[in-house]
Amino acid sequence: MITQKYIVVGAGLFGATVAEKLSHQAPVLIIDRRPHLAGNVYSHFDEATGIEVHDYGSHIFHTESDEVWDYITQFTDFNNYTHTVNTRYQGELYPMPINLDTINKLYGQDMDTEGAERFVAKEAKADSEKEGITDPQNFEEKGISLVGRKLYEAFLKGYTEKQWNTKATNLSADILKRIPVRFSHDNRYFITAKHQGIPVEGYTKIVENMLSSENIETRLSTSFKDIEAEIPEDAMVIYCGPVDELLDYELGVLPYRSLRFETEVVENSEQKEAVINEADPDVPYTRTHNFKYYQIHRPEVVNQSTSILMREYPADFSKGAEPYYPVNTEESEKLYQEYVKLAKEKYPNLILGGRLGAYKYWDMDVAIKNALELVERIK
């Protein structure tokens, strides 16, 4: 029997934040259909090596928000890991996002900042004029207009087409807002992050600590449909799952991209960094993770000869698969809003939240920020 005032569906960072904050004023039930806490940030420590494996791909906590940092650090300490990424293109490694070193290496030059800016602008202008691009209408046209065809084809085209399983000309130009180009040697991936690091006890432990209150009951391997009939009429539900699934796909399936992962234990791996992106279109995976390099606070883990590698493959989404990235288009946003309206009619005491519920691709800190703001509105 359910007696709690608040029911949170989904025990990822958004749901855990909502549950933790609401538990200060009333009892909370939090459920998750998976057999573990923490959603896609779930991680576990390999017994043989001590390596923390991020089961759903690498997660590096980073934020510009003092509010979010002050909140999350109540439940964990972070090491001072700073994320950098190389992209492999035709057997060579290049810094990503594109920076001065990337440009000089690809073109065999030794330009300074001003020289590289002029060079790339000239390449972009010449290629845009050659291809008749005056008002970029898609990802490919936008990429060429920003950096020219050579840089675009080396580092943006192949990776992105694999990720979305479609030609770059079919993708929105807006996607490139997430891909900066720099004309300095700075190779930090999250260059604007005021706070950054990896939780020293792992991601799962954060959520365990968040949900440790006696005022919170946690049920795993439990779906919303499992408990729906038990929910009191006056209870409030915060639902962090896909709204189309909640409503039995009555209006159709919202488009997502999914992922699959292959993991192996490797001795003396040639990969000496946490993540390498794979730009070549004939390489079927997009990223290779070597998790031990996140554990900089544990030199015995980093310096051992054994690595745990994970290859990340983009995958098509269908009913029953895990949704990872919403395919945000005008059509999908319209369908999502229709579902939101339908959900309000059928479940007047239900609030949609989290990445899946909001149908947004949020970083971890944005999810937490939105959760904190939602709690204030509920209060």
C-alpha positions in Angstrom: 0.0 0.0 0.0 1.3 3.5 -0.9 0.8 6.2 1.7 3.4 8.7 0.6 2.4 12.2 -0.5 5.0 12.3 -3.3 5.8 9.5 -5.8 8.9 10.0 -8.0 9.2 7.7 -11.0 12.8 7.4 -12.0 15.9 7.3 -9.7 18.4 9.2 -11.9 19.9 12.5 -10.8 16.7 14.4 -11.6 14.4 12.1 -9.7 16.9 11.7 -6.8 17.2 15.4 -6.4 13.4 15.9 -6.3 13.0 13.1 -3.9 15.8 14.3 -1.6 14.5 17.9 -1.5 10.8 16.9 -1.0 11.7 14.4 1.7 12.4 17.3 4.1 8.7 18.2 4.1 6.9 14.9 3.5 7.3 11.2 2.9 8.5 10.2 -0.6 8.3 7.0 -2.6 10.8 6.7 -5.5 10.7 3.9 -7.9 12.8 2.8 -10.9 12.1 0.0 -13.4 15.8 -0.9 -13.6 17.3 -3.1 -10.9 19.7 -0.3 -9.8 19.7 3.4 -8.8 21.2 6.3 -10.7 19.7 5.9 -14.1 22.2 6.4 -16.9 24.9 7.7 -14.5 24.9 4.3 -12.8 28.5 2.9 -12.3 30.0 0.0 -10.5 33.5 -0.9 -9.3 35.2 -3.9 -10.9 36.3 -6.2 -8.1 39.4 -7.4 -9.9 40.9 -4.1 -10.9 39.1 -1.5 -8.7 38.2 0.4 -11.9 34.9 2.3 -11.8 33.0 1.4 -14.9 30.4 3.8 -16.2 27.8 1.3 -17.4 26.1 3.7 -19.8 29.1 5.5 -21.2 31.4 8.1 -19.7 30.0 10.8 -17.4 32.1 13.7 -16.3 30.4 16.1 -13.9 30.9 19.7 -14.9 28.9 22.9 -14.2 29.1 26.6 -14.2 26.5 26.8 -11.5 27.6 27.4 -7.9 24.1 26.4 -6.8 24.3 23.0 -8.4 27.9 22.4 -7.2 27.0 23.3 -3.6 24.1 21.0 -3.8 25.8 17.9 -5.3 28.9 18.2 -3.1 26.7 17.6 0.0 26.6 13.9 -1.2 30.1 13.3 -2.5 33.6 14.6 -2.9 35.0 15.0 -6.4 38.6 14.6 -7.7 40.1 17.3 -9.9 39.9 15.5 -13.2 39.8 17.8 -16.2 38.3 16.2 -19.3 40.2 16.2 -22.6 39.3 14.3 -25.7 41.2 13.3 -28.8 39.5 12.3 -32.1 41.0 9.6 -34.3 41.0 10.4 -38.0 42.8 8.2 -40.5 44.9 6.7 -37.8 46.0 10.0 -36.2 44.8 11.6 -33.0 43.7 15.3 -32.9 42.4 17.4 -30.1 38.6 17.8 -30.0 36.9 20.2 -29.9 38.8 21.7 -32.9 41.6 24.0 -31.6 44.8 25.6 -32.8 46.7 22.3 -32.5 44.0 20.4 -34.5 44.1 22.9 -37.3 47.9 23.0 -37.5 48.3 19.3 -37.5 45.6 18.6 -40.1 47.1 21.2 -42.5 50.7 20.7 -41.7 51.1 24.3 -40.6 52.5 26.2 -37.6 50.1 29.1 -37.4 49.5 31.4 -34.5 46.0 32.3 -33.3 45.4 35.2 -35.7 46.9 33.3 -38.6 44.7 30.3 -38.0 41.6 32.4 -37.6 42.3 34.1 -41.0 43.2 30.8 -42.6 40.0 29.0 -41.5 37.8 32.0 -42.3 39.4 32.0 -45.8 38.8 28.2 -46.2 35.2 28.5 -45.0 34.5 31.5 -47.3 36.0 29.9 -50.4 34.3 26.5 -49.9 30.9 28.2 -49.1 31.2 30.3 -52.3 32.2 27.3 -54.3 29.2 25.3 -53.1 26.7 28.2 -53.2 26.1 28.3 -49.4 24.8 31.7 -48.4 22.2 30.8 -45.7 23.1 27.4 -44.2 20.0 25.2 -44.0 21.4 21.9 -42.6 24.3 20.5 -40.6 26.6 20.0 -43.6 26.1 23.5 -44.9 26.6 25.0 -41.4 29.8 23.0 -40.8 31.3 24.0 -44.1 30.4 27.7 -43.6 32.1 27.6 -40.1 35.3 25.7 -40.8 35.5 24.8 -44.5 35.1 21.4 -46.0 38.4 19.8 -45.0 38.0 20.3 -41.2 34.3 19.6 -41.5 34.8 16.2 -43.3 37.6 15.2 -41.0 36.0 15.8 -37.6 32.3 16.6 -37.9 30.7 14.7 -40.8 31.6 11.1 -40.2 31.1 11.1 -36.4 27.8 12.9 -36.7 26.3 10.8 -39.4 27.2 7.7 -37.4 25.6 9.2 -34.3 22.3 10.0 -36.0 22.3 7.3 -38.7 21.4 9.8 -41.4 23.2 12.0 -43.9 24.4 15.3 -42.5 22.3 17.2 -45.0 19.2 15.7 -43.2 20.3 17.2 -39.8 19.5 20.6 -38.4 22.2 23.3 -38.5 21.3 24.0 -34.8 23.2 20.8 -33.8 26.5 22.6 -34.4 25.8 25.0 -31.5 27.3 22.2 -29.3 30.5 22.0 -31.3 32.8 25.0 -30.6 36.0 25.9 -32.6 38.9 27.4 -30.7 42.0 29.2 -31.9 44.1 28.6 -28.9 46.1 25.6 -27.5 43.4 25.1 -24.7 42.3 21.5 -25.1 39.8 21.3 -22.2 36.6 19.8 -23.4 34.4 21.8 -20.9 36.2 25.0 -21.3 33.7 27.2 -19.4 33.1 24.7 -16.5 33.7 26.5 -13.2 33.5 23.1 -11.4 34.5 19.7 -12.8 35.5 16.3 -11.7 34.6 12.6 -11.0 33.0 11.5 -7.7 35.6 9.7 -5.7 33.1 7.0 -4.5 31.4 6.7 -7.8 28.2 7.9 -9.3 25.9 5.3 -7.8 27.1 6.3 -4.3 25.9 9.8 -4.9 22.3 8.7 -5.5 22.5 6.2 -2.6 23.5 9.1 -0.3 20.8 11.4 -1.7 18.1 8.8 -1.0 19.3 7.7 2.5 16.7 9.7 4.4 14.2 7.6 6.5 11.5 9.7 4.8 12.3 8.1 1.5 11.2 4.6 0.4 13.0 3.2 -2.7 11.6 0.4 -4.9 13.7 -0.9 -7.7 12.6 -3.2 -10.6 9.3 -1.4 -10.3 7.5 0.4 -13.1 4.8 3.1 -12.9 2.3 0.6 -14.3 3.1 -1.8 -11.4 2.0 0.7 -8.8 -0.5 2.9 -10.6 -3.6 1.3 -9.1 -2.2 1.9 -5.6 -1.4 5.6 -5.9 -3.7 7.7 -3.6 -5.8 10.3 -5.5 -4.3 13.2 -3.6 -0.7 12.1 -4.2 1.6 14.0 -6.6 3.6 12.0 -9.1 6.8 13.3 -10.6 7.3 11.2 -13.7 10.8 11.0 -15.2 10.1 8.5 -18.0 9.0 8.9 -21.7 5.6 10.4 -22.0 4.7 8.4 -25.1 5.3 5.2 -23.2 3.3 6.4 -20.2 0.3 6.9 -22.6 0.8 3.6 -24.4 2.0 5.4 -27.6 -1.5 6.6 -28.2 -0.3 9.4 -30.6 2.7 7.6 -32.0 6.4 7.0 -31.0 8.6 10.0 -30.1 11.8 9.7 -32.0 15.0 8.9 -30.1 18.5 7.6 -30.8 19.7 4.7 -28.7 23.1 3.2 -27.8 24.7 -0.2 -27.2 28.0 -0.9 -25.5 30.7 -3.5 -25.8 33.2 -3.9 -22.9 36.4 -5.9 -22.7 39.4 -6.2 -20.3 42.7 -5.3 -22.0 46.3 -5.6 -20.9 48.7 -2.8 -21.8 46.1 -0.9 -23.9 47.4 1.6 -26.4 44.7 4.1 -25.3 46.3 6.3 -22.6 43.3 8.6 -22.1 39.7 8.3 -20.9 37.9 8.9 -24.2 38.8 8.8 -27.9 36.2 9.8 -30.5 36.2 7.8 -33.8 35.7 10.2 -36.7 36.2 7.7 -39.6 32.8 6.6 -41.1 34.1 3.0 -41.6 34.6 2.6 -37.8 31.1 1.5 -36.6 31.5 2.9 -33.1 31.7 6.5 -32.0 33.7 6.5 -28.8 36.1 4.2 -26.9 36.2 4.7 -23.1 39.2 3.7 -20.9 37.7 4.2 -17.5 40.7 3.9 -15.3 42.0 7.3 -16.4 39.1 9.0 -14.5 40.5 7.6 -11.2 43.3 10.2 -10.8 42.8 10.1 -7.0 43.8 6.4 -7.0 47.2 6.1 -8.7 47.3 2.4 -8.1 44.3 2.0 -10.4 45.6 4.4 -13.1 49.1 2.8 -13.2 48.1 -0.8 -13.4 48.6 -2.6 -16.7 44.9 -3.7 -16.9 42.3 -1.5 -18.5 38.6 -1.8 -19.0 37.6 -0.5 -22.5 34.1 0.2 -23.6 33.1 0.8 -27.2 30.0 2.9 -27.8 27.8 2.2 -30.8 24.9 4.3 -32.0 21.7 2.3 -32.4 18.3 2.9 -33.8 15.5 3.3 -31.3 12.2 1.3 -31.2 9.7 0.5 -28.6 11.3 -1.4 -25.7 14.8 0.0 -26.4 16.6 2.4 -24.1 16.0 6.0 -25.3 19.2 8.1 -25.0 19.0 11.2 -27.3 15.7 12.8 -28.3 15.6 13.7 -32.0 14.5 17.3 -31.6 12.7 18.6 -34.7 9.7 20.8 -35.2 7.6 17.7 -35.8 8.8 15.8 -32.7 8.4 18.9 -30.5 4.8 19.2 -31.8 4.1 15.5 -31.0 5.7 15.9 -27.5 3.5 18.9 -26.7 0.4 16.9 -27.8 1.5 14.2 -25.4 2.0 16.7 -22.6 -1.6 18.0 -23.1 -2.9 14.4 -23.1 -0.9 13.5 -19.9 -2.4 16.5 -18.1 -5.9 15.3 -19.0 -5.4 11.7 -17.9 -3.1 12.4 -14.9 -3.9 15.8 -13.4 -1.6 15.2 -10.4 1.4 14.2 -12.6 4.4 16.4 -13.5 6.8 15.4 -16.3 10.5 15.9 -15.5 14.0 14.8 -16.2 15.6 14.3 -19.6 13.1 11.8 -20.7 10.0 13.5 -19.3 11.1 16.9 -20.7 12.2 15.4 -24.0 15.5 17.4 -23.7 19.1 16.4 -24.0 20.3 17.8 -20.6 23.7 17.5 -19.1 23.8 16.3 -15.5 24.1 19.7 -13.9 21.2 21.0 -16.0 19.0 18.1 -14.9 19.8 18.9 -11.2 19.2 22.6 -11.8 15.8 21.8 -13.3 15.0 19.5 -10.4 15.8 22.1 -7.8 13.6 24.7 -9.7 10.8 22.2 -9.9 10.9 21.5 -6.1 10.6 25.3 -5.5 7.5 25.5 -7.7 6.0 22.5 -5.9 6.6 24.1 -2.5 
